[in-house]
Amino acid sequence: MAKGDASGRFERHRQPWTSAEIDKLHTLAKKGMPLKSIAKALTRSEESVKDRAKSDGLTIAKLR
């Protein structure tokens, strides 16, 4: 069995955020990109992105 997540999801569990990722998060959030797209762009879970954005005081566009 290969190492890694068998479910095929790309979350890196509880990895610390790099400053490059944080910069990218801020940029994408300010452009009004939806959470799902930001999560995919950063290869992070939506939950992780949401938590980080909240701790940085960012607002992420909600898709209606």
CHARMM-style PDB file with segment names, atoms N, HN, CA, C and O in Angstrom:
ATOM      1  N   MET     1       0.847  -1.198   0.000  1.00  0.00      PROA
ATOM      2  CA  MET     1       0.000   0.000   0.000  1.00  0.00      PROA
ATOM      3  C   MET     1       0.883   1.250   0.000  1.00  0.00      PROA
ATOM      4  O   MET     1       1.815   1.358   0.798  1.00  0.00      PROA
ATOM      5  N   ALA     2       0.597   2.159  -0.866  1.00  0.00      PROA
ATOM      6  HN  ALA     2      -0.159   2.072  -1.514  1.00  0.00      PROA
ATOM      7  CA  ALA     2       1.381   3.396  -0.952  1.00  0.00      PROA
ATOM      8  C   ALA     2       1.103   4.288   0.249  1.00  0.00      PROA
ATOM      9  O   ALA     2       0.003   4.296   0.803  1.00  0.00      PROA
ATOM     10  N   LYS     3       2.123   5.035   0.632  1.00  0.00      PROA
ATOM     11  HN  LYS     3       3.016   5.029   0.182  1.00  0.00      PROA
ATOM     12  CA  LYS     3       1.935   5.986   1.743  1.00  0.00      PROA
ATOM     13  C   LYS     3       1.078   7.139   1.268  1.00  0.00      PROA
ATOM     14  O   LYS     3       1.038   7.450   0.077  1.00  0.00      PROA
ATOM     15  N   GLY     4       0.392   7.772   2.206  1.00  0.00      PROA
ATOM     16  HN  GLY     4       0.424   7.519   3.173  1.00  0.00      PROA
ATOM     17  CA  GLY     4      -0.420   8.930   1.853  1.00  0.00      PROA
ATOM     18  C   GLY     4      -1.879   8.666   2.124  1.00  0.00      PROA
ATOM     19  O   GLY     4      -2.251   7.608   2.632  1.00  0.00      PROA
ATOM     20  N   ASP     5      -2.694   9.628   1.784  1.00  0.00      PROA
ATOM     21  HN  ASP     5      -2.392  10.487   1.372  1.00  0.00      PROA
ATOM     22  CA  ASP     5      -4.118   9.562   2.063  1.00  0.00      PROA
ATOM     23  C   ASP     5      -4.830   8.771   0.971  1.00  0.00      PROA
ATOM     24  O   ASP     5      -4.871   9.193  -0.185  1.00  0.00      PROA
ATOM     25  N   ALA     6      -5.386   7.630   1.341  1.00  0.00      PROA
ATOM     26  HN  ALA     6      -5.352   7.287   2.280  1.00  0.00      PROA
ATOM     27  CA  ALA     6      -6.041   6.750   0.381  1.00  0.00      PROA
ATOM     28  C   ALA     6      -7.320   7.353  -0.197  1.00  0.00      PROA
ATOM     29  O   ALA     6      -7.770   6.936  -1.265  1.00  0.00      PROA
ATOM     30  N   SER     7      -7.898   8.311   0.481  1.00  0.00      PROA
ATOM     31  HN  SER     7      -7.533   8.649   1.348  1.00  0.00      PROA
ATOM     32  CA  SER     7      -9.160   8.889   0.005  1.00  0.00      PROA
ATOM     33  C   SER     7      -8.952   9.799  -1.206  1.00  0.00      PROA
ATOM     34  O   SER     7      -9.922  10.210  -1.843  1.00  0.00      PROA
ATOM     35  N   GLY     8      -7.703  10.115  -1.527  1.00  0.00      PROA
ATOM     36  HN  GLY     8      -6.915   9.781  -1.009  1.00  0.00      PROA
ATOM     37  CA  GLY     8      -7.423  10.940  -2.693  1.00  0.00      PROA
ATOM     38  C   GLY     8      -7.575  12.426  -2.431  1.00  0.00      PROA
ATOM     39  O   GLY     8      -7.438  13.233  -3.351  1.00  0.00      PROA
ATOM     40  N   ARG     9      -7.855  12.799  -1.192  1.00  0.00      PROA
ATOM     41  HN  ARG     9      -7.966  12.144  -0.445  1.00  0.00      PROA
ATOM     42  CA  ARG     9      -7.961  14.223  -0.899  1.00  0.00      PROA
ATOM     43  C   ARG     9      -6.564  14.787  -0.719  1.00  0.00      PROA
ATOM     44  O   ARG     9      -5.611  14.053  -0.459  1.00  0.00      PROA
ATOM     45  N   PHE    10      -6.454  16.130  -0.864  1.00  0.00      PROA
ATOM     46  HN  PHE    10      -7.228  16.726  -1.075  1.00  0.00      PROA
ATOM     47  CA  PHE    10      -5.116  16.701  -0.900  1.00  0.00      PROA
ATOM     48  C   PHE    10      -4.764  17.456   0.363  1.00  0.00      PROA
ATOM     49  O   PHE    10      -3.767  18.178   0.384  1.00  0.00      PROA
ATOM     50  N   GLU    11      -5.554  17.312   1.422  1.00  0.00      PROA
ATOM     51  HN  GLU    11      -6.364  16.726   1.405  1.00  0.00      PROA
ATOM     52  CA  GLU    11      -5.228  18.068   2.632  1.00  0.00      PROA
ATOM     53  C   GLU    11      -3.917  17.591   3.241  1.00  0.00      PROA
ATOM     54  O   GLU    11      -3.636  16.395   3.314  1.00  0.00      PROA
ATOM     55  N   ARG    12      -3.141  18.546   3.668  1.00  0.00      PROA
ATOM     56  HN  ARG    12      -3.370  19.518   3.610  1.00  0.00      PROA
ATOM     57  CA  ARG    12      -1.923  18.211   4.403  1.00  0.00      PROA
ATOM     58  C   ARG    12      -2.280  18.435   5.843  1.00  0.00      PROA
ATOM     59  O   ARG    12      -2.418  19.574   6.289  1.00  0.00      PROA
ATOM     60  N   HSD    13      -2.428  17.365   6.564  1.00  0.00      PROA
ATOM     61  HN  HSD    13      -2.316  16.440   6.201  1.00  0.00      PROA
ATOM     62  CA  HSD    13      -3.010  17.468   7.885  1.00  0.00      PROA
ATOM     63  C   HSD    13      -2.185  18.294   8.866  1.00  0.00      PROA
ATOM     64  O   HSD    13      -1.048  17.953   9.194  1.00  0.00      PROA
ATOM     65  N   ARG    14      -2.788  19.390   9.322  1.00  0.00      PROA
ATOM     66  HN  ARG    14      -3.711  19.667   9.056  1.00  0.00      PROA
ATOM     67  CA  ARG    14      -2.195  20.237  10.363  1.00  0.00      PROA
ATOM     68  C   ARG    14      -0.795  20.753  10.041  1.00  0.00      PROA
ATOM     69  O   ARG    14       0.030  20.937  10.937  1.00  0.00      PROA
ATOM     70  N   GLN    15      -0.536  20.983   8.760  1.00  0.00      PROA
ATOM     71  HN  GLN    15      -1.205  20.833   8.032  1.00  0.00      PROA
ATOM     72  CA  GLN    15       0.765  21.530   8.376  1.00  0.00      PROA
ATOM     73  C   GLN    15       0.797  23.016   8.732  1.00  0.00      PROA
ATOM     74  O   GLN    15      -0.201  23.712   8.546  1.00  0.00      PROA
ATOM     75  N   PRO    16       1.913  23.507   9.236  1.00  0.00      PROA
ATOM     76  CA  PRO    16       1.977  24.950   9.504  1.00  0.00      PROA
ATOM     77  C   PRO    16       1.900  25.734   8.202  1.00  0.00      PROA
ATOM     78  O   PRO    16       2.358  25.269   7.159  1.00  0.00      PROA
ATOM     79  N   TRP    17       1.321  26.920   8.269  1.00  0.00      PROA
ATOM     80  HN  TRP    17       0.949  27.298   9.116  1.00  0.00      PROA
ATOM     81  CA  TRP    17       1.190  27.770   7.083  1.00  0.00      PROA
ATOM     82  C   TRP    17       2.515  28.467   6.813  1.00  0.00      PROA
ATOM     83  O   TRP    17       3.160  28.967   7.734  1.00  0.00      PROA
ATOM     84  N   THR    18       2.919  28.497   5.543  1.00  0.00      PROA
ATOM     85  HN  THR    18       2.395  28.091   4.795  1.00  0.00      PROA
ATOM     86  CA  THR    18       4.127  29.236   5.171  1.00  0.00      PROA
ATOM     87  C   THR    18       3.720  30.683   4.888  1.00  0.00      PROA
ATOM     88  O   THR    18       2.545  30.962   4.648  1.00  0.00      PROA
ATOM     89  N   SER    19       4.671  31.589   4.915  1.00  0.00      PROA
ATOM     90  HN  SER    19       5.625  31.362   5.110  1.00  0.00      PROA
ATOM     91  CA  SER    19       4.332  32.989   4.645  1.00  0.00      PROA
ATOM     92  C   SER    19       3.859  33.154   3.205  1.00  0.00      PROA
ATOM     93  O   SER    19       3.032  34.024   2.930  1.00  0.00      PROA
ATOM     94  N   ALA    20       4.363  32.340   2.283  1.00  0.00      PROA
ATOM     95  HN  ALA    20       5.034  31.633   2.506  1.00  0.00      PROA
ATOM     96  CA  ALA    20       3.911  32.402   0.891  1.00  0.00      PROA
ATOM     97  C   ALA    20       2.442  32.007   0.785  1.00  0.00      PROA
ATOM     98  O   ALA    20       1.678  32.626   0.045  1.00  0.00      PROA
ATOM     99  N   GLU    21       2.048  30.969   1.531  1.00  0.00      PROA
ATOM    100  HN  GLU    21       2.668  30.466   2.132  1.00  0.00      PROA
ATOM    101  CA  GLU    21       0.646  30.539   1.523  1.00  0.00      PROA
ATOM    102  C   GLU    21      -0.256  31.612   2.119  1.00  0.00      PROA
ATOM    103  O   GLU    21      -1.352  31.864   1.618  1.00  0.00      PROA
ATOM    104  N   ILE    22       0.210  32.232   3.180  1.00  0.00      PROA
ATOM    105  HN  ILE    22       1.100  32.027   3.587  1.00  0.00      PROA
ATOM    106  CA  ILE    22      -0.574  33.281   3.829  1.00  0.00      PROA
ATOM    107  C   ILE    22      -0.746  34.466   2.874  1.00  0.00      PROA
ATOM    108  O   ILE    22      -1.838  35.025   2.767  1.00  0.00      PROA
ATOM    109  N   ASP    23       0.332  34.847   2.182  1.00  0.00      PROA
ATOM    110  HN  ASP    23       1.219  34.393   2.270  1.00  0.00      PROA
ATOM    111  CA  ASP    23       0.252  35.933   1.193  1.00  0.00      PROA
ATOM    112  C   ASP    23      -0.760  35.591   0.101  1.00  0.00      PROA
ATOM    113  O   ASP    23      -1.574  36.427  -0.291  1.00  0.00      PROA
ATOM    114  N   LYS    24      -0.698  34.361  -0.377  1.00  0.00      PROA
ATOM    115  HN  LYS    24      -0.037  33.682  -0.058  1.00  0.00      PROA
ATOM    116  CA  LYS    24      -1.600  33.920  -1.433  1.00  0.00      PROA
ATOM    117  C   LYS    24      -3.048  33.932  -0.935  1.00  0.00      PROA
ATOM    118  O   LYS    24      -3.952  34.361  -1.653  1.00  0.00      PROA
ATOM    119  N   LEU    25      -3.260  33.463   0.282  1.00  0.00      PROA
ATOM    120  HN  LEU    25      -2.526  33.114   0.864  1.00  0.00      PROA
ATOM    121  CA  LEU    25      -4.599  33.481   0.883  1.00  0.00      PROA
ATOM    122  C   LEU    25      -5.149  34.904   0.915  1.00  0.00      PROA
ATOM    123  O   LEU    25      -6.290  35.146   0.521  1.00  0.00      PROA
ATOM    124  N   HSD    26      -4.334  35.838   1.385  1.00  0.00      PROA
ATOM    125  HN  HSD    26      -3.407  35.641   1.705  1.00  0.00      PROA
ATOM    126  CA  HSD    26      -4.756  37.244   1.470  1.00  0.00      PROA
ATOM    127  C   HSD    26      -5.094  37.790   0.080  1.00  0.00      PROA
ATOM    128  O   HSD    26      -6.111  38.459  -0.101  1.00  0.00      PROA
ATOM    129  N   THR    27      -4.239  37.500  -0.891  1.00  0.00      PROA
ATOM    130  HN  THR    27      -3.412  36.956  -0.744  1.00  0.00      PROA
ATOM    131  CA  THR    27      -4.453  37.977  -2.261  1.00  0.00      PROA
ATOM    132  C   THR    27      -5.756  37.437  -2.835  1.00  0.00      PROA
ATOM    133  O   THR    27      -6.566  38.193  -3.372  1.00  0.00      PROA
ATOM    134  N   LEU    28      -5.955  36.121  -2.721  1.00  0.00      PROA
ATOM    135  HN  LEU    28      -5.297  35.507  -2.285  1.00  0.00      PROA
ATOM    136  CA  LEU    28      -7.147  35.494  -3.295  1.00  0.00      PROA
ATOM    137  C   LEU    28      -8.414  35.950  -2.580  1.00  0.00      PROA
ATOM    138  O   LEU    28      -9.443  36.176  -3.218  1.00  0.00      PROA
ATOM    139  N   ALA    29      -8.342  36.084  -1.258  1.00  0.00      PROA
ATOM    140  HN  ALA    29      -7.506  35.900  -0.740  1.00  0.00      PROA
ATOM    141  CA  ALA    29      -9.504  36.529  -0.491  1.00  0.00      PROA
ATOM    142  C   ALA    29      -9.893  37.953  -0.883  1.00  0.00      PROA
ATOM    143  O   ALA    29     -11.075  38.274  -1.006  1.00  0.00      PROA
ATOM    144  N   LYS    30      -8.884  38.800  -1.076  1.00  0.00      PROA
ATOM    145  HN  LYS    30      -7.924  38.539  -0.975  1.00  0.00      PROA
ATOM    146  CA  LYS    30      -9.159  40.197  -1.450  1.00  0.00      PROA
ATOM    147  C   LYS    30      -9.739  40.308  -2.856  1.00  0.00      PROA
ATOM    148  O   LYS    30     -10.454  41.260  -3.167  1.00  0.00      PROA
ATOM    149  N   LYS    31      -9.423  39.319  -3.712  1.00  0.00      PROA
ATOM    150  HN  LYS    31      -8.842  38.546  -3.459  1.00  0.00      PROA
ATOM    151  CA  LYS    31      -9.996  39.304  -5.060  1.00  0.00      PROA
ATOM    152  C   LYS    31     -11.433  38.790  -5.054  1.00  0.00      PROA
ATOM    153  O   LYS    31     -12.108  38.803  -6.084  1.00  0.00      PROA
ATOM    154  N   GLY    32     -11.896  38.340  -3.891  1.00  0.00      PROA
ATOM    155  HN  GLY    32     -11.348  38.330  -3.055  1.00  0.00      PROA
ATOM    156  CA  GLY    32     -13.266  37.846  -3.779  1.00  0.00      PROA
ATOM    157  C   GLY    32     -13.447  36.416  -4.256  1.00  0.00      PROA
ATOM    158  O   GLY    32     -14.545  36.017  -4.646  1.00  0.00      PROA
ATOM    159  N   MET    33     -12.372  35.652  -4.224  1.00  0.00      PROA
ATOM    160  HN  MET    33     -11.481  35.976  -3.907  1.00  0.00      PROA
ATOM    161  CA  MET    33     -12.440  34.259  -4.656  1.00  0.00      PROA
ATOM    162  C   MET    33     -13.192  33.417  -3.616  1.00  0.00      PROA
ATOM    163  O   MET    33     -13.003  33.617  -2.416  1.00  0.00      PROA
ATOM    164  N   PRO    34     -14.034  32.489  -4.053  1.00  0.00      PROA
ATOM    165  CA  PRO    34     -14.767  31.659  -3.084  1.00  0.00      PROA
ATOM    166  C   PRO    34     -13.857  30.691  -2.329  1.00  0.00      PROA
ATOM    167  O   PRO    34     -12.783  30.319  -2.801  1.00  0.00      PROA
ATOM    168  N   LEU    35     -14.319  30.298  -1.152  1.00  0.00      PROA
ATOM    169  HN  LEU    35     -15.191  30.600  -0.769  1.00  0.00      PROA
ATOM    170  CA  LEU    35     -13.561  29.417  -0.261  1.00  0.00      PROA
ATOM    171  C   LEU    35     -13.070  28.157  -0.956  1.00  0.00      PROA
ATOM    172  O   LEU    35     -11.904  27.786  -0.822  1.00  0.00      PROA
ATOM    173  N   LYS    36     -13.953  27.497  -1.698  1.00  0.00      PROA
ATOM    174  HN  LYS    36     -14.900  27.798  -1.808  1.00  0.00      PROA
ATOM    175  CA  LYS    36     -13.587  26.243  -2.360  1.00  0.00      PROA
ATOM    176  C   LYS    36     -12.406  26.438  -3.310  1.00  0.00      PROA
ATOM    177  O   LYS    36     -11.502  25.604  -3.363  1.00  0.00      PROA
ATOM    178  N   SER    37     -12.418  27.537  -4.055  1.00  0.00      PROA
ATOM    179  HN  SER    37     -13.152  28.214  -4.012  1.00  0.00      PROA
ATOM    180  CA  SER    37     -11.333  27.814  -5.003  1.00  0.00      PROA
ATOM    181  C   SER    37     -10.029  28.135  -4.285  1.00  0.00      PROA
ATOM    182  O   SER    37      -8.957  27.704  -4.708  1.00  0.00      PROA
ATOM    183  N   ILE    38     -10.126  28.891  -3.202  1.00  0.00      PROA
ATOM    184  HN  ILE    38     -10.997  29.242  -2.858  1.00  0.00      PROA
ATOM    185  CA  ILE    38      -8.931  29.223  -2.423  1.00  0.00      PROA
ATOM    186  C   ILE    38      -8.334  27.947  -1.833  1.00  0.00      PROA
ATOM    187  O   ILE    38      -7.123  27.736  -1.891  1.00  0.00      PROA
ATOM    188  N   ALA    39      -9.183  27.107  -1.273  1.00  0.00      PROA
ATOM    189  HN  ALA    39     -10.168  27.278  -1.226  1.00  0.00      PROA
ATOM    190  CA  ALA    39      -8.725  25.842  -0.678  1.00  0.00      PROA
ATOM    191  C   ALA    39      -7.998  24.996  -1.725  1.00  0.00      PROA
ATOM    192  O   ALA    39      -6.949  24.415  -1.448  1.00  0.00      PROA
ATOM    193  N   LYS    40      -8.566  24.934  -2.925  1.00  0.00      PROA
ATOM    194  HN  LYS    40      -9.418  25.407  -3.151  1.00  0.00      PROA
ATOM    195  CA  LYS    40      -7.951  24.151  -3.996  1.00  0.00      PROA
ATOM    196  C   LYS    40      -6.617  24.766  -4.417  1.00  0.00      PROA
ATOM    197  O   LYS    40      -5.634  24.051  -4.614  1.00  0.00      PROA
ATOM    198  N   ALA    41      -6.587  26.086  -4.553  1.00  0.00      PROA
ATOM    199  HN  ALA    41      -7.385  26.667  -4.393  1.00  0.00      PROA
ATOM    200  CA  ALA    41      -5.364  26.778  -4.972  1.00  0.00      PROA
ATOM    201  C   ALA    41      -4.231  26.579  -3.959  1.00  0.00      PROA
ATOM    202  O   ALA    41      -3.058  26.516  -4.329  1.00  0.00      PROA
ATOM    203  N   LEU    42      -4.596  26.482  -2.687  1.00  0.00      PROA
ATOM    204  HN  LEU    42      -5.549  26.533  -2.386  1.00  0.00      PROA
ATOM    205  CA  LEU    42      -3.586  26.333  -1.638  1.00  0.00      PROA
ATOM    206  C   LEU    42      -3.368  24.877  -1.223  1.00  0.00      PROA
ATOM    207  O   LEU    42      -2.563  24.593  -0.336  1.00  0.00      PROA
ATOM    208  N   THR    43      -4.081  23.967  -1.862  1.00  0.00      PROA
ATOM    209  HN  THR    43      -4.735  24.197  -2.583  1.00  0.00      PROA
ATOM    210  CA  THR    43      -4.100  22.554  -1.467  1.00  0.00      PROA
ATOM    211  C   THR    43      -4.253  22.405   0.052  1.00  0.00      PROA
ATOM    212  O   THR    43      -3.485  21.713   0.720  1.00  0.00      PROA
ATOM    213  N   ARG    44      -5.267  23.076   0.552  1.00  0.00      PROA
ATOM    214  HN  ARG    44      -5.892  23.638   0.010  1.00  0.00      PROA
ATOM    215  CA  ARG    44      -5.637  23.038   1.970  1.00  0.00      PROA
ATOM    216  C   ARG    44      -7.108  22.692   2.056  1.00  0.00      PROA
ATOM    217  O   ARG    44      -7.852  22.882   1.093  1.00  0.00      PROA
ATOM    218  N   SER    45      -7.534  22.184   3.209  1.00  0.00      PROA
ATOM    219  HN  SER    45      -6.929  22.030   3.991  1.00  0.00      PROA
ATOM    220  CA  SER    45      -8.962  21.937   3.392  1.00  0.00      PROA
ATOM    221  C   SER    45      -9.684  23.270   3.529  1.00  0.00      PROA
ATOM    222  O   SER    45      -9.090  24.272   3.927  1.00  0.00      PROA
ATOM    223  N   GLU    46     -10.973  23.272   3.195  1.00  0.00      PROA
ATOM    224  HN  GLU    46     -11.456  22.458   2.872  1.00  0.00      PROA
ATOM    225  CA  GLU    46     -11.761  24.495   3.333  1.00  0.00      PROA
ATOM    226  C   GLU    46     -11.776  24.938   4.791  1.00  0.00      PROA
ATOM    227  O   GLU    46     -11.736  26.131   5.091  1.00  0.00      PROA
ATOM    228  N   GLU    47     -11.834  23.960   5.692  1.00  0.00      PROA
ATOM    229  HN  GLU    47     -11.866  22.991   5.449  1.00  0.00      PROA
ATOM    230  CA  GLU    47     -11.840  24.248   7.123  1.00  0.00      PROA
ATOM    231  C   GLU    47     -10.573  24.993   7.537  1.00  0.00      PROA
ATOM    232  O   GLU    47     -10.626  25.983   8.266  1.00  0.00      PROA
ATOM    233  N   SER    48      -9.442  24.498   7.062  1.00  0.00      PROA
ATOM    234  HN  SER    48      -9.399  23.693   6.470  1.00  0.00      PROA
ATOM    235  CA  SER    48      -8.150  25.094   7.376  1.00  0.00      PROA
ATOM    236  C   SER    48      -8.067  26.531   6.852  1.00  0.00      PROA
ATOM    237  O   SER    48      -7.609  27.436   7.550  1.00  0.00      PROA
ATOM    238  N   VAL    49      -8.520  26.720   5.608  1.00  0.00      PROA
ATOM    239  HN  VAL    49      -8.892  25.985   5.040  1.00  0.00      PROA
ATOM    240  CA  VAL    49      -8.495  28.047   4.991  1.00  0.00      PROA
ATOM    241  C   VAL    49      -9.401  29.007   5.772  1.00  0.00      PROA
ATOM    242  O   VAL    49      -9.038  30.153   6.037  1.00  0.00      PROA
ATOM    243  N   LYS    50     -10.591  28.507   6.133  1.00  0.00      PROA
ATOM    244  HN  LYS    50     -10.886  27.576   5.918  1.00  0.00      PROA
ATOM    245  CA  LYS    50     -11.549  29.317   6.872  1.00  0.00      PROA
ATOM    246  C   LYS    50     -10.966  29.755   8.221  1.00  0.00      PROA
ATOM    247  O   LYS    50     -11.073  30.919   8.605  1.00  0.00      PROA
ATOM    248  N   ASP    51     -10.350  28.811   8.928  1.00  0.00      PROA
ATOM    249  HN  ASP    51     -10.263  27.865   8.616  1.00  0.00      PROA
ATOM    250  CA  ASP    51      -9.749  29.112  10.238  1.00  0.00      PROA
ATOM    251  C   ASP    51      -8.632  30.137  10.106  1.00  0.00      PROA
ATOM    252  O   ASP    51      -8.554  31.086  10.887  1.00  0.00      PROA
ATOM    253  N   ARG    52      -7.772  29.942   9.119  1.00  0.00      PROA
ATOM    254  HN  ARG    52      -7.836  29.171   8.485  1.00  0.00      PROA
ATOM    255  CA  ARG    52      -6.648  30.857   8.917  1.00  0.00      PROA
ATOM    256  C   ARG    52      -7.149  32.250   8.553  1.00  0.00      PROA
ATOM    257  O   ARG    52      -6.652  33.248   9.075  1.00  0.00      PROA
ATOM    258  N   ALA    53      -8.128  32.317   7.662  1.00  0.00      PROA
ATOM    259  HN  ALA    53      -8.531  31.506   7.238  1.00  0.00      PROA
ATOM    260  CA  ALA    53      -8.693  33.604   7.245  1.00  0.00      PROA
ATOM    261  C   ALA    53      -9.292  34.317   8.451  1.00  0.00      PROA
ATOM    262  O   ALA    53      -9.120  35.524   8.623  1.00  0.00      PROA
ATOM    263  N   LYS    54     -10.000  33.553   9.284  1.00  0.00      PROA
ATOM    264  HN  LYS    54     -10.139  32.573   9.144  1.00  0.00      PROA
ATOM    265  CA  LYS    54     -10.624  34.145  10.469  1.00  0.00      PROA
ATOM    266  C   LYS    54      -9.561  34.684  11.422  1.00  0.00      PROA
ATOM    267  O   LYS    54      -9.704  35.780  11.963  1.00  0.00      PROA
ATOM    268  N   SER    55      -8.506  33.919  11.622  1.00  0.00      PROA
ATOM    269  HN  SER    55      -8.389  33.028  11.182  1.00  0.00      PROA
ATOM    270  CA  SER    55      -7.457  34.375  12.547  1.00  0.00      PROA
ATOM    271  C   SER    55      -6.693  35.578  11.993  1.00  0.00      PROA
ATOM    272  O   SER    55      -6.094  36.339  12.752  1.00  0.00      PROA
ATOM    273  N   ASP    56      -6.714  35.747  10.671  1.00  0.00      PROA
ATOM    274  HN  ASP    56      -7.201  35.128  10.054  1.00  0.00      PROA
ATOM    275  CA  ASP    56      -6.061  36.899  10.042  1.00  0.00      PROA
ATOM    276  C   ASP    56      -7.034  38.050   9.800  1.00  0.00      PROA
ATOM    277  O   ASP    56      -6.650  39.091   9.267  1.00  0.00      PROA
ATOM    278  N   GLY    57      -8.288  37.861  10.190  1.00  0.00      PROA
ATOM    279  HN  GLY    57      -8.600  37.015  10.623  1.00  0.00      PROA
ATOM    280  CA  GLY    57      -9.293  38.906  10.014  1.00  0.00      PROA
ATOM    281  C   GLY    57      -9.709  39.119   8.570  1.00  0.00      PROA
ATOM    282  O   GLY    57     -10.100  40.222   8.189  1.00  0.00      PROA
ATOM    283  N   LEU    58      -9.625  38.062   7.761  1.00  0.00      PROA
ATOM    284  HN  LEU    58      -9.307  37.166   8.070  1.00  0.00      PROA
ATOM    285  CA  LEU    58     -10.017  38.155   6.352  1.00  0.00      PROA
ATOM    286  C   LEU    58     -11.465  37.712   6.176  1.00  0.00      PROA
ATOM    287  O   LEU    58     -11.977  36.893   6.939  1.00  0.00      PROA
ATOM    288  N   THR    59     -12.108  38.263   5.168  1.00  0.00      PROA
ATOM    289  HN  THR    59     -11.693  38.928   4.548  1.00  0.00      PROA
ATOM    290  CA  THR    59     -13.455  37.818   4.832  1.00  0.00      PROA
ATOM    291  C   THR    59     -13.366  37.073   3.513  1.00  0.00      PROA
ATOM    292  O   THR    59     -12.768  37.565   2.556  1.00  0.00      PROA
ATOM    293  N   ILE    60     -13.956  35.895   3.462  1.00  0.00      PROA
ATOM    294  HN  ILE    60     -14.441  35.495   4.240  1.00  0.00      PROA
ATOM    295  CA  ILE    60     -13.934  35.104   2.235  1.00  0.00      PROA
ATOM    296  C   ILE    60     -15.335  35.111   1.644  1.00  0.00      PROA
ATOM    297  O   ILE    60     -16.324  34.901   2.346  1.00  0.00      PROA
ATOM    298  N   ALA    61     -15.399  35.356   0.338  1.00  0.00      PROA
ATOM    299  HN  ALA    61     -14.595  35.526  -0.232  1.00  0.00      PROA
ATOM    300  CA  ALA    61     -16.676  35.412  -0.363  1.00  0.00      PROA
ATOM    301  C   ALA    61     -17.419  34.090  -0.212  1.00  0.00      PROA
ATOM    302  O   ALA    61     -16.835  33.018  -0.369  1.00  0.00      PROA
ATOM    303  N   LYS    62     -18.686  34.175   0.090  1.00  0.00      PROA
ATOM    304  HN  LYS    62     -19.160  35.047   0.218  1.00  0.00      PROA
ATOM    305  CA  LYS    62     -19.516  32.976   0.193  1.00  0.00      PROA
ATOM    306  C   LYS    62     -20.245  32.802  -1.141  1.00  0.00      PROA
ATOM    307  O   LYS    62     -20.789  33.760  -1.689  1.00  0.00      PROA
ATOM    308  N   LEU    63     -20.249  31.581  -1.652  1.00  0.00      PROA
ATOM    309  HN  LEU    63     -19.806  30.803  -1.207  1.00  0.00      PROA
ATOM    310  CA  LEU    63     -21.006  31.347  -2.876  1.00  0.00      PROA
ATOM    311  C   LEU    63     -22.468  31.170  -2.502  1.00  0.00      PROA
ATOM    312  O   LEU    63     -22.790  30.380  -1.614  1.00  0.00      PROA
ATOM    313  N   ARG    64     -23.335  31.881  -3.153  1.00  0.00      PROA
ATOM    314  HN  ARG    64     -23.074  32.523  -3.874  1.00  0.00      PROA
ATOM    315  CA  ARG    64     -24.766  31.779  -2.851  1.00  0.00      PROA
ATOM    316  C   ARG    64     -25.446  30.976  -3.941  1.00  0.00      PROA
ATOM    317  OT1 ARG    64     -26.658  30.766  -3.888  1.00  0.00      PROA
TER     318      ARG     64
END
